[in-house]
Amino acid sequence: SHMGIVLEAGARTRIAESWGKVRLSSLEEFLSKGQPGQKALVLRFKDPYTTGLIKERNSRLMETYRRTFADKKYDPGFLWDNTD
């Protein structure tokens, strides 16, 4: 399995993913890592309040990504608190 988080980077939409290390990829790069014929599943928040907060705070989300996760090594345990 492979997952990513969609982030807006300026005018471009990027996917934060961990493939060896945490990095931003284009949608095409991200999808190319799947199995041939495999479909991608996209999950979105339905709550208008939550989606509004995400849009409103996108620049802070990008800064948090850069400061905390960018270039970190892949975490095979999927631990939420693993930031080393």
Disulfide bonds with the S-S distance in Angstrom:
none
